[in-house]
Amino acid sequence: MTAANKVRWTVDDLESLPDSSDRFEIIDGDLYVTRAPHWKHQSVAGRVYAKLLDWSIESGLGEPAMTPGIIFSASNAVIPDVVWASNECMAALLDEAGHLTRAPELVIEVLSKSQMDKDRDRKYKLKLYSVEGVQEYWIFDREQQLAEVFRRDNGVLVKSLTLYASDSLTSPLLPEFSCGVGALFG
């Protein structure tokens, strides 16, 4: 199939798909279909969310969300595991229906086992989040028990840290936030 003949999926196309437990994401017009994540995947995402929620309540600076849909455009709509947005940015991020339509400051993904899923998070979503203006992107690898931290540098997300179970995760976006990476893996 030539590039000219390639099917480009849009958010509107998702309305015609049957209801199922599958998750649908569109990146640059390509449709990605995955099942609900593994229990341990969700456990890591839940722990990250809980740490961010505790810190957000204490600091009053913003709010995390689990598996929010982000509709950047008709051909770019994804479902990250966790996001965090500051109070200052929140109003500009949400549409009238309460959906994110712009990049939150922080996006978090937990890797699934398949190479296709890993490639989507490490390549395609990294590029999309970089283009859309995400300030930080954290990728948690539960198999290797490490976290990769990407931060915006000269307008692009670049890997700035790889943290292991014995390390602490901090962020310039989140003043005084700190948590042990190992604790996030249980």
Secondary structure, 3 states (H helix, E strand, C coil): CCHHHCCCCCHHHHCCCCCCCCEEEEECCEEEEECCCCHHHHHHHHHHHHHHHHHHHHHCCEEEEECCCEEEECCEEECCCEEEEEHHHHHHHECCCCCECCCCCEEEEECCCCHHHHHHHHHHHHHHHHHHCCCEEEEEECCCCEEEEEEEECCEEEEEEEEECCCEEEECCEEEEEEEHHHHCC
